[in-house]
Amino acid sequence: MKRKILIMGGGGQLGLSIQSVAYKYTDLRLKYTNSQELDITDKEKLEQYFKHHDFEYCVNCAAYTAVDQAETEIELAQRINSLGPSFLAELCAKYNVILVHISTDFVFDGNSERPYKETDGTNPLNSYGQSKLDGEKAITAILKNHFIIRTSWLYSEFNQNFFKTMMKHGSVKEELSVVNDQFGSPTYAPDLAHVILKIIQSKSKTFGLYHFSNKGGISWFQFAKSIFEYSGLRTKVNPISISDYQTRAKRPKYSVMDTSKIEKAFNLKTPEYKSSLRKAVERLQDLNYQIAIKASIKAGKTIMDVYDGEFGVELKADDSPLTLADRNANEVINAFLKTTPFPIISEENKQIEYTVRKKWSCYWLVDPLDGTKEFVKRNGEFTVNIALIKYGKPQFGVIYVPVTKTFYVADVSENRAYKHQLITHQMPSNLFEENSRLTRKSNESDRIRVVGSRSHMNEETTAFIRDLEANNHNVEIVSKGSSLKFCIIAEGLADVYPRFGPTMEWDTGAGQALCEAMGASVISSETNKPLGYNKENLLNPYFKVSF
């Protein structure tokens, strides 16, 4: 029988990190709660919850963590960080539950010249640290069967933390100033999650106070530099003193903790912060990609809700059509992508001034409904396009075809592309499995298959085709709308796509990512180089796509 574990604060950074690794602990049954479902400060509801569930462990990830705000919300911080844990301790004692409680390095004053041990004296410098220390003392006074784990500088791909804040600022700023005389140890939240679950899995009774963080004592400045290095951002980081960065709450200048006790007690190998940071960067990238894919599919369903009914058509300033589907899809995509660290350029958003966005190194490029003319004609050849642009080049792209429920996803840096045929508008679990990998079909005929657009077959395209024919080439015209033109090039269903007409960057970003991931080139007729992005007017030159 699986052992039942209650996770308080399941929607927070650590709670989500536990969820992300829990699949490895098949002997544990984890029940996650959030503050709306189970308020740590509501003793009566806690009592009822414990009474009706037979938990063996309670892991308290719930906490008030707004360090500066705690200086003016002292009572609230005390209720969540001290009173709430005391309630948990009482109920754990009553119902024979073992409590795992998470505390902080901010219980120390930072005056030590060596890593802090569990036996070292405490002296919090701020209200947050005091509230956490009071919570530790309350648990210790009430409950014998407890593990208190102090940690520091917690970060992950989930929720808000220093790592994600740096990723956000680094994508839109050329340089940042970060404190270089405050030292601690970054802790990757999934590493702490593993420690918690391993302690539970071990059934150990060596209760008490422990320290856990990743190996390596560094400054925030050094941490920021490592974040940008591993994520490929070229943001310049300037070191400043803590005295130059005034905050409401005073912080310890040194809070590196000695983790030898927990390592020895539970036979743990603590990862170096650099190796864990590399994992965090990779997992954040994967998470961002999944968010973009979910956004495209959800937007596609929203488009079909309009497509299957009656709809009106407006004309924008450039006489291109606009429908309710464009607007609704744009809202859906924005809602998803705003949860990532990167800004958004979308066809349907109010455009950001070039003086602002020219500093952007990494951003989302979105066409919520590419092929509105095809949408209006109801021929099914319209798509949702989302690309991630990094230093002017597409790094990732997803193209979703709502009518056929087909989506293409491409990671240019890994030279990989995948195609999925969905049954419903739901993201599959096997996103990057080998059997979904896109393969290019070879042209077995003697014809050159040229992609033309029903909406954009102009004189230049016609002349291009005539030149091929004049050079004794048999030409077959393949007509497709929207970014499907890129898709058929990537799949080997066409050989060349000449575009001698106006397009905007959002029309091509995802398609270019797909083609480049498959080995094709999208070449500007002006520079004879791949199309670049984040130009002042966002207008593409003429271009040609081919292998």
C-alpha positions in Angstrom: 0.0 0.0 0.0 1.3 3.5 -0.9 2.1 5.8 1.9 0.0 8.9 2.0 1.7 12.3 2.1 0.1 15.7 2.5 1.9 18.6 0.6 0.9 22.0 2.0 1.5 24.8 -0.5 1.3 22.5 -3.5 0.9 25.4 -5.9 4.1 27.2 -4.8 7.6 26.8 -6.2 8.6 24.0 -4.0 5.2 22.2 -4.2 5.4 22.3 -8.0 8.9 21.1 -7.9 7.8 18.1 -5.8 5.1 17.4 -8.3 7.7 17.5 -11.1 9.9 14.7 -9.5 7.2 12.7 -7.7 6.9 10.2 -10.5 10.2 8.6 -9.4 8.7 7.8 -6.0 6.1 5.2 -6.8 5.7 4.0 -3.2 4.3 7.4 -2.2 0.8 8.8 -2.7 1.1 12.6 -2.6 -1.9 14.9 -2.0 -1.3 18.5 -2.9 -3.3 21.4 -1.4 -3.1 25.2 -1.9 -4.0 28.1 0.3 -7.5 28.4 -1.3 -8.2 24.7 -0.6 -6.5 24.4 2.8 -5.4 27.6 4.6 -2.5 26.9 7.0 -3.9 29.6 9.4 -7.4 28.0 9.6 -7.0 25.5 12.5 -10.6 24.3 12.3 -10.3 23.3 8.6 -6.9 21.8 9.2 -8.3 19.7 12.0 -11.1 18.4 9.7 -8.7 17.7 6.9 -6.4 15.7 9.2 -9.3 13.9 10.8 -10.7 12.6 7.5 -7.3 11.6 5.9 -4.9 9.1 7.1 -1.6 10.9 6.3 1.8 9.5 7.4 3.7 12.7 6.6 2.9 16.3 6.2 5.3 18.4 4.1 4.8 22.1 4.8 5.9 24.1 1.7 3.4 26.9 2.5 5.1 30.1 3.5 5.0 33.9 3.4 8.1 34.7 1.3 7.8 38.4 0.4 10.9 39.5 2.4 10.6 43.2 2.0 6.8 43.3 2.3 7.0 41.4 5.5 8.4 44.6 7.1 5.0 46.2 6.8 2.9 43.0 7.0 4.5 41.6 10.2 1.3 40.1 11.5 0.5 38.3 8.3 4.0 36.9 8.0 3.8 35.7 11.6 0.4 34.0 11.0 1.6 32.1 7.9 5.2 31.4 9.0 4.8 30.8 12.7 1.2 30.4 13.8 0.3 28.1 10.9 3.2 25.7 11.5 2.3 25.6 15.2 -1.2 24.4 14.1 0.4 21.8 11.9 2.6 20.6 14.7 -0.3 20.2 17.1 -2.3 18.3 14.6 0.6 16.1 13.6 1.1 15.2 17.2 -2.6 14.5 17.6 -2.9 12.3 14.5 0.6 10.7 14.7 1.8 12.4 11.5 5.5 13.2 10.8 6.1 16.9 9.8 8.6 18.0 7.3 8.9 21.8 7.5 10.9 24.1 5.3 12.8 27.1 6.8 15.4 29.6 5.6 18.9 30.8 5.8 17.5 34.2 6.8 17.4 33.1 10.5 21.1 34.0 10.5 22.7 37.5 10.7 25.4 36.9 8.2 28.4 37.6 10.5 29.9 34.2 10.2 33.1 33.6 8.3 32.4 29.9 7.6 29.3 28.0 6.5 26.6 27.9 9.1 26.0 24.7 11.0 22.7 23.6 12.6 24.1 24.3 16.0 25.1 27.9 15.3 23.2 30.7 17.0 20.4 32.5 15.1 19.8 36.2 14.9 17.4 37.3 12.1 17.9 40.7 10.6 14.3 41.1 9.3 10.7 40.3 10.0 10.6 37.5 7.5 13.6 35.7 9.1 12.1 36.2 12.6 8.7 34.7 11.5 10.5 31.7 10.1 12.6 31.2 13.2 9.4 31.5 15.4 7.9 28.8 13.3 10.9 26.6 13.9 10.7 27.2 17.6 6.9 26.5 17.7 7.3 23.1 16.0 10.3 22.1 18.2 8.3 22.9 21.3 5.2 21.0 20.3 6.3 18.0 18.1 9.1 15.5 18.5 8.6 13.8 15.1 9.7 16.5 12.8 12.3 17.4 10.2 13.1 21.1 9.8 15.1 21.8 6.6 16.6 25.2 6.2 17.4 26.1 2.6 18.6 29.2 0.7 18.2 31.1 -2.5 15.5 28.8 -3.8 14.9 28.9 -7.6 13.4 26.8 -10.3 11.6 27.0 -13.6 8.3 27.4 -11.6 6.7 30.6 -10.4 8.7 33.7 -9.6 12.3 33.6 -8.3 15.7 35.3 -9.0 16.5 32.9 -11.8 13.4 33.7 -13.8 13.6 37.4 -13.0 17.1 37.4 -14.4 15.9 35.6 -17.5 13.1 38.1 -17.9 15.4 41.2 -17.5 18.2 39.6 -19.5 15.9 39.2 -22.5 15.0 42.9 -22.7 18.0 44.7 -21.3 21.6 45.1 -22.5 23.0 45.3 -19.0 22.1 44.9 -15.3 23.5 45.8 -12.0 23.5 43.0 -9.3 24.8 42.9 -5.7 28.3 41.4 -5.4 28.8 41.5 -1.6 26.0 39.3 -0.4 26.9 35.6 -0.4 24.8 32.4 -0.2 24.2 29.1 -1.9 21.6 28.8 -4.7 19.2 25.8 -4.2 17.5 24.3 -7.2 14.0 23.5 -5.9 13.7 20.1 -7.6 17.0 19.1 -5.8 15.3 20.0 -2.5 12.2 18.1 -3.6 14.2 15.0 -4.1 15.8 15.4 -0.6 12.4 15.7 1.0 11.0 12.6 -0.7 14.1 10.6 -0.1 13.9 11.3 3.6 10.3 10.2 3.6 11.1 7.1 1.6 13.9 6.2 4.0 11.5 6.0 6.9 14.2 7.5 9.0 13.5 8.5 12.6 16.6 10.8 12.9 14.3 13.8 13.5 15.6 17.3 14.0 17.1 20.3 12.2 19.0 20.1 8.9 20.5 22.4 6.3 20.3 21.8 2.6 21.4 23.9 -0.4 23.4 23.2 -3.5 27.2 23.3 -3.2 28.9 26.6 -3.9 28.9 29.9 -2.0 28.6 32.7 -4.4 27.2 36.3 -4.7 24.0 37.3 -6.5 26.3 38.9 -9.1 28.1 35.6 -9.7 24.7 33.8 -9.9 23.4 36.2 -12.4 26.5 35.9 -14.6 26.1 32.1 -14.5 22.4 32.3 -15.5 23.2 34.4 -18.5 26.2 32.2 -19.5 24.2 29.0 -19.4 21.2 30.5 -21.1 23.2 32.1 -23.9 22.1 35.6 -23.1 24.8 38.3 -23.6 23.5 40.7 -21.0 26.3 42.6 -19.3 26.2 42.3 -15.5 27.7 45.1 -13.4 28.7 44.4 -9.7 27.3 46.7 -7.1 27.4 46.9 -3.3 24.5 46.0 -1.2 24.7 49.5 0.2 23.9 50.8 -3.4 20.8 48.6 -3.6 18.5 49.8 -0.8 15.7 47.4 0.3 13.2 47.7 3.0 14.4 44.5 4.7 18.0 44.0 5.8 19.6 40.8 4.6 22.5 38.7 5.8 25.7 39.4 3.9 26.8 35.8 4.3 24.4 32.8 4.6 26.2 29.9 3.2 25.2 26.7 5.1 27.0 23.6 6.0 25.1 20.6 4.6 27.3 17.8 5.9 24.8 16.7 8.6 22.0 16.0 6.1 24.4 14.4 3.6 25.7 12.0 6.3 22.3 11.2 7.9 20.6 10.3 4.6 23.6 9.3 2.4 23.0 12.2 0.0 25.2 13.6 -2.6 24.6 17.3 -2.9 24.8 18.7 -6.5 27.0 21.6 -7.3 25.0 24.7 -8.1 26.4 25.0 -11.6 25.2 21.5 -12.6 21.8 22.2 -11.2 21.6 25.6 -12.9 22.3 24.0 -16.2 19.3 21.7 -15.6 17.1 24.6 -14.7 18.0 26.4 -17.9 17.2 23.3 -20.0 13.9 22.6 -18.1 12.8 26.2 -18.3 13.4 26.1 -22.1 11.4 22.9 -22.3 8.6 24.4 -20.2 8.5 27.5 -22.3 8.2 25.4 -25.5 5.4 23.4 -23.9 3.6 26.6 -23.0 3.9 27.9 -26.6 2.6 24.6 -28.0 -0.4 24.6 -25.6 -1.1 28.2 -26.5 -1.1 27.4 -30.2 -3.5 24.4 -29.8 -5.8 26.3 -27.4 -5.8 29.3 -29.9 -6.7 26.8 -32.7 -9.7 25.5 -30.8 -10.8 29.1 -30.2 -10.5 29.9 -33.9 -12.6 26.8 -34.8 -15.3 28.0 -32.4 -15.6 31.1 -34.6 -15.0 29.2 -37.9 -17.9 26.8 -37.3 -20.4 29.7 -36.9 -21.2 33.0 -38.5 -18.6 35.8 -38.3 -18.1 39.3 -39.5 -15.0 40.6 -41.3 -13.3 44.0 -40.7 -10.5 45.6 -42.7 -7.4 46.8 -41.0 -5.4 49.9 -42.1 -3.5 47.9 -44.7 -6.8 46.4 -46.0 -6.0 43.0 -44.6 -9.0 41.2 -43.0 -9.6 40.9 -39.3 -12.1 38.6 -37.6 -13.2 37.8 -34.1 -11.1 34.6 -34.4 -7.9 36.8 -34.8 -8.7 38.7 -31.7 -9.8 35.7 -29.6 -6.7 33.6 -30.6 -4.4 36.6 -29.8 -5.9 36.9 -26.3 -5.4 33.2 -25.6 -1.8 33.2 -26.8 -0.9 36.3 -24.8 -2.4 34.8 -21.7 -0.2 31.7 -22.1 3.0 33.4 -23.1 2.9 36.1 -20.4 3.7 33.3 -17.9 7.1 32.9 -19.6 10.1 35.3 -19.0 10.0 36.7 -22.6 8.1 39.7 -24.2 5.7 39.3 -27.1 5.5 40.8 -30.6 2.2 39.9 -32.2 0.4 40.9 -35.3 -2.7 41.8 -33.3 -1.0 43.6 -30.4 -0.2 47.3 -30.3 3.3 47.4 -31.6 6.1 48.3 -29.2 8.3 51.3 -30.1 11.5 50.2 -31.8 13.6 52.3 -29.3 12.3 49.8 -26.7 12.3 46.5 -28.5 15.6 47.0 -30.3 17.3 45.9 -27.0 15.3 42.7 -26.9 17.5 39.7 -27.3 14.8 37.1 -26.9 11.1 37.4 -27.5 8.0 35.6 -28.8 6.9 36.4 -32.3 3.2 35.6 -32.9 0.7 35.4 -35.7 -2.5 34.3 -34.0 -4.2 33.6 -37.3 -2.0 33.3 -40.3 -4.1 33.2 -43.5 -7.2 35.2 -42.5 -8.2 35.3 -46.2 -8.2 31.5 -46.2 -10.2 31.6 -43.0 -12.8 33.9 -44.6 -12.9 31.7 -47.7 -13.3 28.6 -45.4 -10.8 26.5 -47.3 -9.0 25.4 -44.1 -5.6 26.6 -45.0 -4.9 28.8 -42.1 -2.5 28.4 -39.1 -1.4 29.6 -35.7 2.2 30.6 -35.7 4.5 31.1 -32.6 8.2 31.5 -32.8 10.9 32.2 -30.3 13.4 34.7 -31.7 16.9 35.0 -30.1 19.4 37.6 -31.3 17.5 38.1 -34.5 17.2 34.4 -35.4 14.4 31.9 -35.0 15.3 29.3 -32.3 11.9 27.5 -31.9 8.7 27.4 -33.8 5.3 25.9 -33.6 2.7 25.9 -36.4 -0.8 24.6 -35.6 -3.4 23.8 -38.3 -6.8 24.0 -36.5 -9.0 22.4 -39.2 -6.9 19.2 -39.5 -5.6 19.3 -35.9 -2.1 19.0 -37.2 0.9 20.7 -35.5 4.5 21.1 -36.4 7.1 21.9 -33.8 10.8 22.7 -34.4 13.9 23.3 -32.3 16.5 24.9 -34.5 19.4 24.6 -32.1 18.8 20.8 -31.9 18.1 20.4 -35.6 14.9 18.6 -34.8 11.3 18.9 -36.0 8.2 16.9 -35.2 4.7 16.5 -36.7 1.7 15.4 -34.7 -1.8 14.6 -35.8 -4.2 15.2 -33.0 -7.6 13.7 -32.4 -8.8 16.6 -30.3 -7.4 20.0 -29.5 -5.2 18.6 -26.7 -1.4 18.6 -26.5 0.0 15.0 -26.7 2.3 13.6 -24.1 4.8 12.3 -26.6 5.9 15.6 -28.0 9.5 14.7 -28.8 9.4 11.0 -29.3 11.4 9.6 -32.2 8.3 8.2 -34.0 6.9 11.7 -34.3 10.0 13.1 -35.9 9.5 14.8 -39.2 11.2 13.2 -42.1 11.6 14.8 -45.6 10.3 13.0 -48.5 12.5 12.9 -51.6 11.2 14.2 -55.0 11.0 11.1 -57.2 9.7 13.1 -60.2 11.5 15.2 -62.8 9.5 18.2 -61.9 10.4 21.2 -59.8 7.5 21.8 -57.4 7.1 25.5 -56.8 4.9 26.8 -54.0 2.5 29.4 -55.0 -0.2 31.2 -52.9 -3.8 31.5 -54.0 -3.8 34.9 -52.4 -0.4 36.1 -53.6 0.4 34.8 -57.1 1.9 38.0 -58.5 4.0 39.0 -61.5 7.3 38.3 -59.9 6.3 34.8 -58.9 5.0 34.1 -62.4 8.2 35.4 -63.9 10.2 33.1 -61.6 8.3 30.1 -62.8 8.7 31.1 -66.5 12.5 31.4 -66.0 12.6 27.8 -64.7 10.6 26.6 -67.6 12.8 28.5 -70.0 15.7 26.6 -68.6 14.1 23.3 -69.6 12.7 22.5 -66.1 9.3 20.9 -65.8 7.4 23.0 -63.2 4.6 21.9 -61.0 2.8 24.6 -59.0 1.8 23.6 -55.5 -0.8 26.0 -54.1 -1.0 26.5 -50.3 -2.1 29.2 -48.0 -0.5 30.7 -44.9 2.6 29.1 -43.3 1.6 25.8 -44.7 3.9 26.8 -47.6 6.8 26.4 -45.2 5.4 23.1 -43.9 5.3 21.4 -47.4 8.9 22.6 -48.1 10.0 21.1 -44.8 8.2 17.8 -45.5 9.6 17.5 -49.0 6.2 17.9 -50.7 7.6 21.0 -52.6 11.0 22.1 -53.6 11.1 25.9 -53.6 9.0 28.7 -52.2 9.7 32.0 -53.8 8.1 34.9 -52.0 8.0 38.1 -54.1 5.4 39.9 -52.1 5.1 41.7 -48.8 5.2 39.7 -45.6 5.8 40.6 -41.9 8.1 39.0 -39.5 5.3 37.2 -37.7 4.3 35.6 -41.0 7.7 33.8 -41.3 9.2 33.2 -37.9 7.7 29.9 -37.1 7.9 28.6 -40.7 11.6 29.6 -40.9 12.3 27.7 -37.7 10.7 24.6 -39.1 12.5 24.8 -42.4 15.9 25.5 -40.8 15.5 22.7 -38.3 15.0 20.4 -41.3 18.0 21.8 -43.1 16.4 24.2 -45.5 17.3 27.8 -46.0 15.1 30.9 -45.9 17.2 33.4 -47.9 16.7 37.2 -48.2 16.9 38.4 -51.8 18.5 41.7 -50.5 21.3 40.2 -48.4 21.6 36.6 -49.7 21.5 35.6 -46.0 18.8 34.1 -43.8 15.9 36.4 -42.9 16.7 38.4 -39.8 14.2 39.6 -37.1 13.4 42.6 -35.0 13.9 45.1 -37.8 12.5 48.6 -37.2 9.5 48.2 -39.5 9.1 44.4 -39.0 8.7 44.1 -42.8 10.5 41.2 -44.6 12.3 41.6 -47.9 11.5 39.2 -50.7 12.9 35.7 -50.0 13.2 32.2 -51.2 12.9 28.9 -49.3 14.6 25.8 -50.5 17.0 23.0 -49.6 
